[in-house]
Amino acid sequence: MPTTVITPQPEVRGYETRKLRLAISLTKQQVAELANVPLEHVALLEKRLPVPLDSKRRILAVLWARKAKKQRP
C-alpha cells in the first residue's frame, strides 16, 4: 500500500513577523492602520495566537510590500 507524505506548509512565525516589522521601522499601530485591521490582530499574530486569515493576509501584505519597497535601490 503506497504511503502519502504530507509536507507541512511553511508558517509565518510570530518573531519573524515582529522582526520584519521592526526592520522596516513600523509600529504595531502603523501596521494595523495600513492593513486596515484591529491593532489586537497585529499583536496576536506576533504572539503566534489565532488571527482571522483575512487579517493575517492583510498584515503580511503590508509588511512584505514595505520590505520590497525599502530594498529597491
N, CA and C of each residue as an Amber inpcrd file, in Angstrom:
protein
   219
   0.8390000  -1.1820000   0.0000000   0.0000000   0.0000000   0.0000000
   0.8870000   1.2490000   0.0000000   0.7050000   2.1500000  -0.9760000
   1.5470000   3.3450000  -1.0380000   1.2360000   4.3050000   0.1180000
   2.2650000   4.9530000   0.5640000   2.0790000   5.9300000   1.6380000
   2.1630000   7.3310000   1.0590000   1.3720000   8.1830000   1.6020000
   1.3750000   9.5760000   1.1770000   2.1200000  10.4010000   2.2110000
   3.0610000  11.1560000   1.7450000   3.8290000  12.0190000   2.6330000
   3.2330000  13.4220000   2.5390000   2.8570000  13.9380000   3.6690000
   2.2910000  15.2850000   3.7170000   3.3490000  16.2080000   4.2980000
   3.7470000  17.1610000   3.5080000   4.7360000  18.1220000   3.9930000
   4.0070000  19.3550000   4.4900000   4.3130000  19.7910000   5.6780000
   3.6330000  20.9670000   6.2180000   4.0000000  22.2260000   5.4440000
   3.0460000  23.1060000   5.3140000   3.2890000  24.3780000   4.6600000
   4.0760000  25.2770000   5.6160000   4.9670000  26.0890000   5.0730000
   5.7180000  26.9750000   5.9570000   4.7740000  27.9720000   6.6320000
   4.9890000  28.1640000   7.9020000   4.1660000  29.1080000   8.6470000
   4.9610000  30.3660000   8.9140000   4.2450000  31.4240000   9.0780000
   4.8930000  32.6630000   9.4640000   4.9320000  32.6620000  10.9790000
   6.1090000  32.6950000  11.5130000   6.2460000  32.6770000  12.9610000
   6.1450000  34.0910000  13.4980000   5.6550000  34.1880000  14.7050000
   5.4330000  35.4890000  15.3180000   6.6770000  36.3450000  15.3820000
   7.7960000  35.7350000  15.7990000   9.0160000  36.5270000  15.9210000
   9.4980000  37.0060000  14.5580000   9.2120000  36.2370000  13.4950000
   9.5940000  36.6690000  12.1530000   8.7600000  37.8730000  11.7280000
   7.4930000  37.8520000  12.0900000   6.6190000  38.9790000  11.7790000
   7.0920000  40.2270000  12.5150000   7.4060000  40.0760000  13.7850000
   7.8780000  41.2050000  14.5820000   9.2140000  41.7120000  14.0530000
  10.1070000  40.7840000  13.7350000  11.4290000  41.1440000  13.2140000
  11.2930000  41.9400000  11.9100000  10.4130000  41.5020000  11.0380000
  10.1790000  42.2020000   9.7780000   9.6050000  43.5880000  10.0280000
   8.6360000  43.6690000  10.9350000   8.0160000  44.9690000  11.2570000
   9.0580000  45.9420000  11.7890000   9.9110000  45.4720000  12.6710000
  10.9340000  46.3500000  13.2400000  11.9940000  46.7270000  12.2080000
  12.3000000  45.8170000  11.2990000  13.2990000  46.0950000  10.2640000
  12.8590000  47.2150000   9.3300000  11.5530000  47.3490000   9.1420000
  11.0660000  48.4180000   8.2630000  10.5420000  49.6060000   9.0740000
  10.8650000  49.6040000  10.3630000  10.5900000  50.7320000  11.2620000
   9.1180000  51.1230000  11.3220000   8.2720000  50.1490000  11.5500000
   6.8520000  50.4230000  11.7240000   6.4120000  49.9830000  13.1120000
   5.4830000  50.7220000  13.6830000   4.8900000  50.3140000  14.9470000
   3.7220000  49.3750000  14.6650000   3.2600000  48.6940000  15.6900000
   2.0920000  47.8290000  15.5300000   0.8930000  48.6570000  15.0770000
   0.7600000  49.8410000  15.6390000  -0.3540000  50.7200000  15.2770000
  -0.2950000  51.1010000  13.8010000   0.8830000  51.4240000  13.3050000
   1.0230000  51.7850000  11.8980000   0.6700000  50.6150000  10.9870000
   1.1210000  49.4250000  11.3410000   0.7980000  48.2400000  10.5380000
  -0.7060000  48.0100000  10.5350000  -1.3200000  48.1240000  11.7050000
  -2.7670000  47.9260000  11.8000000  -3.5220000  48.9220000  10.9230000
  -3.0920000  50.1710000  10.9390000  -3.7600000  51.1930000  10.1320000
  -3.5470000  50.9440000   8.6350000  -2.3270000  50.6010000   8.2460000
  -2.0410000  50.3440000   6.8360000  -2.7850000  49.1150000   6.3220000
  -2.9140000  48.0990000   7.1790000  -3.5820000  46.8620000   6.7840000
  -5.0990000  46.9330000   6.9940000  -5.5350000  47.9980000   7.6640000
  -6.9640000  48.1640000   7.9600000  -7.5050000  46.9860000   8.7830000
  -6.7460000  46.6590000   9.8330000  -7.1450000  45.6010000  10.7620000
  -7.0130000  46.1470000  12.1820000  -7.6620000  45.5060000  13.1500000
  -7.5050000  45.9480000  14.5420000  -6.0730000  45.7470000  15.0410000
  -5.6330000  46.6250000  15.8990000  -4.3070000  46.5430000  16.4970000
  -4.1090000  45.1880000  17.1920000  -5.1610000  44.6820000  17.8000000
  -5.0860000  43.3980000  18.5030000  -4.6750000  42.2590000  17.5700000
  -5.0870000  42.3270000  16.2990000  -4.7350000  41.2710000  15.3520000
  -3.2340000  41.2660000  15.0720000  -2.6390000  42.4300000  15.0070000
  -1.1860000  42.5100000  14.7970000  -0.4720000  41.9100000  16.0050000
  -0.9090000  42.2770000  17.1930000  -0.2930000  41.7510000  18.4160000
  -0.4600000  40.2380000  18.5090000  -1.6480000  39.7490000  18.1910000
  -1.8980000  38.3080000  18.2460000  -1.0220000  37.5520000  17.2530000
  -0.8740000  38.0930000  16.0520000  -0.0510000  37.4340000  15.0370000
   1.3970000  37.3330000  15.5010000   1.9030000  38.3820000  16.1170000
   3.2830000  38.3730000  16.6040000   3.4690000  37.3890000  17.7570000
   2.3930000  37.0940000  18.4640000   2.4630000  36.1370000  19.5760000
   2.1020000  34.7200000  19.1440000   1.8740000  34.5250000  17.8360000
   1.5120000  33.2240000  17.2620000   0.1870000  32.7100000  17.8020000
  -0.7200000  33.6140000  18.0830000  -2.0570000  33.2330000  18.5120000
  -2.9990000  33.3140000  17.3160000  -4.1540000  32.6670000  17.4010000
  -5.0760000  32.6600000  16.2580000  -5.5130000  34.0660000  15.8320000
  -5.4670000  34.2700000  14.5290000  -5.8700000  35.5360000  13.9080000
  -6.7200000  35.1800000  12.6910000  -7.7760000  35.9400000  12.4120000
  -8.5400000  35.6690000  11.1920000  -7.6230000  35.6900000   9.9620000
  -7.8570000  34.7650000   9.0650000  -6.9950000  34.6200000   7.8910000
  -6.9230000  35.9120000   7.0770000  -8.0300000  36.5990000   6.9190000
  -8.0320000  37.8420000   6.1540000  -7.1040000  38.8760000   6.7900000
  -7.1470000  38.9740000   8.1000000  -6.2620000  39.9190000   8.8020000
  -4.8070000  39.5270000   8.6280000  -4.5370000  38.2370000   8.7380000
  -3.1620000  37.7570000   8.5770000  -2.6370000  38.1080000   7.1900000
  -3.4540000  37.8710000   6.1880000  -3.0440000  38.1960000   4.8140000
  -2.7970000  39.6850000   4.6370000  -3.6680000  40.4930000   5.1930000
  -3.5130000  41.9540000   5.0630000  -2.2360000  42.4420000   5.7480000
  -1.9990000  41.9410000   6.9470000  -0.8080000  42.3540000   7.6960000
   0.4540000  41.9590000   6.9450000   0.5130000  40.7110000   6.5140000
   1.7050000  40.2390000   5.8020000   1.8930000  40.9530000   4.4680000
   0.8040000  41.2720000   3.7960000   0.9090000  42.0050000   2.5280000
   1.5370000  43.3770000   2.7550000   1.1320000  44.0430000   3.8130000
   1.7040000  45.3580000   4.1310000   3.1890000  45.2270000   4.4440000
   3.5320000  44.2620000   5.2850000   4.9360000  44.1010000   5.6800000
   5.8170000  43.7420000   4.4930000   5.3690000  42.7990000   3.6710000
   6.1780000  42.3900000   2.5250000   6.2910000  43.4980000   1.4880000
   5.2150000  44.2510000   1.2750000   5.2540000  45.3550000   0.3170000
   6.2300000  46.4350000   0.7790000   6.1840000  46.7420000   2.0830000
   7.1020000  47.7500000   2.6170000   8.5440000  47.2750000   2.5480000
   8.7630000  45.9830000   2.8230000  10.1130000  45.4470000   2.7510000
  10.6430000  45.5390000   1.3230000   9.8230000  45.1670000   0.3560000
  10.2300000  45.2190000  -1.0570000  10.5200000  46.6570000  -1.4730000
   9.6940000  47.5720000  -1.0120000   9.8760000  48.9850000  -1.3460000
  11.1790000  49.5160000  -0.7470000  11.4840000  49.0800000   0.4640000
  12.7050000  49.5350000   1.1420000  13.9620000  48.9880000   0.4740000
  13.8780000  47.7990000  -0.1240000  15.0490000  47.1730000  -0.7380000
  15.3580000  47.6960000  -2.1230000  14.4350000  48.4220000  -2.7220000
  14.7040000  48.9700000  -4.0580000  15.8050000  50.0070000  -3.9810000
  16.6930000  50.0170000  -4.9770000  17.7910000  50.9990000  -4.9670000
  17.3080000  52.4040000  -5.2740000
